[in-house]
Amino acid sequence: MNEKVVVVTGASSGFGKLTVLELARRGHTVVATMRDAAGRNAKVRSELIDTAKAEGHVLQVLEMDVADEASVNSTIEQVVKQHGKIDALINNAGIMPVGITEAYTVADVERLFTVNFFGAIRADRAVLPHMRAAGSGLLVHVTSLMGRVIFPFFGTYCASKFALEALAETYRYELKGFGIDSVIVEPGPFPSNLISSSPEPSDQAVLASYGDIAAIPGQIKANSNNGHDEANPPRPQRVADAIAQLVEATERRPLRTVVMPEGMDFGVQSLNEAVSPIQNGMLTSFGMASML
C-alpha cells in the first residue's frame, strides 16, 4: 500500500477524529487540523497523538481555522514544506444549525457558510496548486444526506451542504485533466456532537412569532440520539472506513459515496443513481463527455 500524506479538517471530534485515527492505523502520514489546538482542544490533541503512538503510528496535529484564509494557507504551506506533498485533503469541518430557518439572521447564515462552504473553498484552493503541479491528488468533501434531501428546521445546514455538493461536483469535472479526483461522502444520521452544539438563531422576535412550532427544534435536539436500535447502535466508524477506502483507491473513485447506519435507507443512493445519467447526458450534449 502506497503511503499517502493526508490533511483532515475538523479533526477534534466526530467523523474527523475517527478518520485521522483510521488513516494513521493504515500507515498513512496524517495531519489532523483543528482550531485552538493549544487551548480548548489541547486534550483532544494529546489524545490523538497518544492513541496513534500507543498503536505504533505517527499522527501530527496542527492548528488550522478553516474560517481564516491566512490560517489555512499557512498550515497547508507548512505541511508541503515538511512532507513535500499533499496527496489527499479531507474537508470535514462543519457545524449544524437546527432551528426555525427564518430566525437565523443573515449574519448567522454567513457564519455557517464561512465554515461549511467557504472553509472547503479555502482549503481546496490552498492544496490545489500543489496537486496540479504533482499531477495527482484527492479532494474529499464530507457533506450529508441533507446535501441531497431536505429536512425542516435544518434549512440553513441543508443549504450549506447542497452548495458544497455543487462545488465538489464541479471540481470533479474541471480537475480530471490534472489527475485529481474530487469526491463526496454523504453520511446518514450517525450520533455526533453536531446537533448538541447547534448554533441558536439570533432573531428572537421571529422565534416568538412561530408559537408552538418554535419548540420543535428543541425536541429534535433532545431526541437526536433516540430511535436507534440499542442492540445494534450506529457505527460512525463506517464513515471513517469509507473515507480511508477512497484515499487508498487506485482507480478513479465514485463521485458520491453514501454511508448510512445499518438498517437505514433514506433513498439517497437511489436519488444519486437517478440523477447521474441526467447530469452525464447534459455534459455529453455540450461536448464535455471527456470530463466525466
C-alpha atoms as one frame of an Amber mdcrd trajectory, in Angstrom:
protein
   0.000   0.000   0.000   1.324   3.386  -1.058   1.607   5.704   1.943  -0.249
   8.984   1.455   0.105  12.401   3.051  -3.416  13.287   4.155  -4.749  16.504
   5.701  -8.043  16.309   7.618 -10.017  19.374   8.717 -12.271  19.419  11.761
 -10.340  16.575  13.408 -11.202  17.416  17.018 -14.368  15.300  17.108 -16.843
  13.168  15.185 -16.014  11.799  11.765 -12.798  13.835  11.591 -11.373  12.358
  14.768 -12.261   8.803  13.718 -10.848   9.371  10.238  -7.421  10.579  11.322
  -7.020   7.612  13.647  -8.126   5.150  10.953  -5.748   6.614   8.379  -2.881
   6.537  10.883  -3.609   2.865  11.619  -3.351   2.176   7.908   0.149   3.647
   7.810  -0.528   6.997   6.187   1.117  10.279   7.140  -1.819  12.064   8.731
  -2.073  15.754   9.567  -5.074  16.383  11.813  -6.103  20.038  11.831  -8.364
  21.864  14.255  -8.998  25.209  15.879  -7.466  26.116  19.237  -5.216  23.052
  19.319  -3.194  24.506  22.196  -6.264  25.724  24.103  -9.700  24.182  24.446
  -8.760  21.307  22.113  -5.396  20.611  23.774  -6.817  17.500  25.465  -8.093
  16.148  22.150  -4.748  16.922  20.515  -2.893  14.910  23.155  -5.416  12.089
  22.959  -4.995  11.750  19.201  -1.200  11.793  19.357  -1.064   9.371  22.295
  -3.575   6.954  20.756  -1.648   6.789  17.491   1.653   6.428  19.345   0.299
   3.580  21.501  -0.657   1.735  18.323   2.764   2.311  16.795   1.797   5.083
  14.410   2.580   8.764  13.975  -0.103  11.427  13.840   0.586  15.161  13.553
  -1.843  17.767  14.880  -1.685  21.334  13.574  -3.641  24.481  14.274  -5.900
  25.473  11.383  -9.101  27.515  11.353 -10.964  26.945   8.071 -12.767  30.246
   8.663  -9.458  32.108   8.406  -7.779  32.134   4.987  -4.374  33.104   6.391
  -4.546  30.216   8.858  -5.435  27.737   6.096  -2.737  28.927   3.721  -0.066
  28.959   6.413  -0.850  25.435   7.624  -1.007  23.956   4.131   2.323  25.554
   3.247   3.795  24.135   6.450   2.610  20.628   5.541   4.002  20.848   2.000
   7.315  22.198   3.271   7.619  19.390   5.810   6.307  16.449   3.786   6.921
  17.601   0.229   3.353  16.988  -0.936  -0.301  16.560  -0.007  -1.961  13.543
  -1.597  -5.428  13.975  -0.099  -7.469  16.647   1.642 -10.494  15.619   3.719
 -12.880  18.567   4.051 -14.736  17.520   7.185 -15.027  20.666   9.328 -18.616
  21.752   9.823 -21.386  22.980  12.114 -25.103  22.080  12.102 -27.711  24.712
  12.997 -31.093  23.253  13.963 -33.839  25.814  14.321 -36.503  27.980  12.710
 -34.925  28.911   9.400 -36.402  32.418   9.257 -34.983  33.174  12.714 -31.401
  32.742  11.530 -30.222  36.187  10.531 -28.056  36.891   7.519 -25.090  37.185
   9.877 -25.966  33.776  11.392 -26.031  32.154   7.960 -22.830  33.895   6.901
 -21.069  32.381   9.941 -22.376  28.945   8.962 -21.227  29.238   5.349 -17.870
  30.599   6.480 -17.156  27.146   7.932 -19.261  24.649   5.974 -18.784  26.074
   2.479 -16.094  28.741   2.326 -13.930  26.656   4.655 -13.765  23.965   1.979
 -13.100  26.554  -0.717 -10.185  27.955   1.293  -8.677  24.522   1.912  -9.224
  23.316  -1.668  -7.634  26.434  -3.123  -4.658  26.088  -0.791  -3.872  22.489
  -1.782  -4.834  22.509  -5.467  -1.759  24.302  -6.859   0.422  21.620  -5.251
  -1.802  18.799  -6.527  -1.929  20.204 -10.051   1.864  20.503 -10.084   2.128
  16.881  -8.948  -0.430  15.668 -11.479  -2.433  13.812  -8.851  -4.493  14.327
  -5.724  -7.773  13.743  -3.975 -10.320  16.148  -2.514 -12.897  14.514  -0.233
 -15.901  16.652   0.707 -17.922  15.343   3.646 -21.489  16.541   3.128 -24.598
  14.743   4.411 -27.777  13.066   3.298 -29.029  16.633   3.869 -26.890  17.671
   0.950 -29.394  15.772  -1.233 -32.725  15.831   0.645 -34.384  18.467   2.832
 -35.435  18.239   6.464 -37.492  21.037   8.082 -35.576  23.065  10.690 -32.257
  22.117   9.060 -32.731  24.597   6.226 -29.517  26.597   6.569 -27.455  23.441
   7.125 -29.028  21.797   4.056 -28.278  24.907   2.026 -24.596  24.815   3.007
 -24.298  21.124   2.160 -26.149  21.496  -1.169 -23.672  24.255  -2.015 -20.723
  22.044  -1.041 -22.061  19.234  -3.234 -22.211  21.615  -6.198 -18.659  22.817
  -5.592 -17.286  19.291  -5.230 -19.015  18.010  -8.356 -17.839  20.964 -10.438
 -14.268  20.329  -9.300 -14.786  16.694 -10.315 -15.102  17.674 -13.973 -12.661
  20.570 -14.104  -9.809  18.755 -12.343  -9.957  15.415 -14.144  -7.387  16.538
 -16.707  -4.898  17.167 -13.880  -5.268  13.656 -12.455  -7.152  14.971  -9.410
 -10.291  13.334  -8.024 -12.960  15.376  -6.248 -15.453  13.185  -4.404 -18.334
  13.458  -1.958 -19.103  11.387   1.146 -22.733  11.574   2.274 -23.135  10.289
   5.855 -26.530   9.483   7.317 -27.791  10.273  10.837 -24.965   8.930  12.952
 -24.701  10.122  16.577 -22.385  13.111  16.906 -21.958  16.350  18.803 -23.159
  18.414  15.835 -26.772  18.673  16.974 -25.963  19.158  20.651 -23.647  22.050
  19.758 -26.064  23.545  17.236 -25.899  27.364  16.978 -29.161  29.015  18.063
 -30.924  31.513  15.769 -30.468  35.148  16.751 -33.825  36.670  15.834 -35.882
  36.200  18.998 -38.822  38.200  17.638 -39.234  35.780  14.744 -38.956  32.807
  17.107 -41.747  34.220  19.279 -43.987  34.671  16.258 -43.792  30.943  15.434
 -45.557  29.937  18.644 -45.588  26.205  19.361 -43.666  25.443  16.149 -40.619
  27.160  17.647 -40.358  24.359  20.226 -39.890  21.619  17.622 -36.133  22.170
  17.026 -35.526  21.775  20.758 -37.426  18.497  20.708 -35.305  17.328  17.774
 -32.130  18.097  19.716 -33.394  16.353  22.843 -34.255  13.218  20.870 -31.331
  13.308  18.442 -29.792  10.053  19.682 -33.092   8.228  20.124 -34.718   5.924
  17.626 -31.659   3.729  17.102 -31.542   0.023  17.796 -29.772  -0.211  21.154
 -28.694  -3.770  20.374 -27.156  -2.625  17.107 -26.175   1.041  17.548 -24.983
   3.111  14.577 -21.255   2.914  13.962 -19.827   6.265  12.814 -16.563   4.383
  12.242 -18.179   3.269   8.976 -17.753   6.832   7.685 -14.060   6.848   8.598
 -13.644   3.459   6.895 -15.321   4.741   3.725 -13.071   7.807   3.622  -9.962
   5.657   4.137 -11.022   3.382   1.285 -11.400   6.387  -1.001  -7.930   7.605
  -0.025  -6.441   4.209  -0.832  -8.316   3.624  -4.103  -6.010   3.176  -7.089
  -8.583   3.868  -9.814 -10.990   6.744 -10.450 -13.256   6.945  -7.459 -17.055
   7.212  -7.474 -18.334  10.766  -7.305 -20.638  10.058  -4.357 -20.336   7.551
  -1.523 -23.394   7.150   0.716 -22.760   5.843   4.248 -25.882   5.100   6.262
 -26.299   3.487   9.680 -27.117  -0.202   9.393 -30.764  -0.784   8.543 -31.433
   2.765   7.357 -32.207   3.834   3.809 -33.442   7.323   3.077 -33.286   6.787
  -0.673 -30.162   8.906  -1.171 -28.387   6.210  -3.177 -31.452   5.815  -5.406
 -31.577   9.573  -5.868 -27.900   9.660  -6.857 -28.396   6.847  -9.345 -31.403
   8.592 -10.894 -29.665  11.955 -11.256 -26.345  10.643 -12.609 -27.486   9.791
 -16.179 -29.231  13.162 -16.455 -26.099  15.037 -15.410 -23.873  12.907 -17.633
 -26.224  13.305 -20.574 -26.243  17.075 -20.203 -22.450  17.287 -20.201 -22.251
  14.925 -23.150 -24.710  17.050 -25.121 -22.438  20.065 -24.585 -19.367  18.176
 -25.806 -17.907  17.658 -22.318 -18.037  13.870 -22.130 -14.268  13.726 -21.650
 -14.683  15.374 -18.239 -16.890  12.591 -16.877
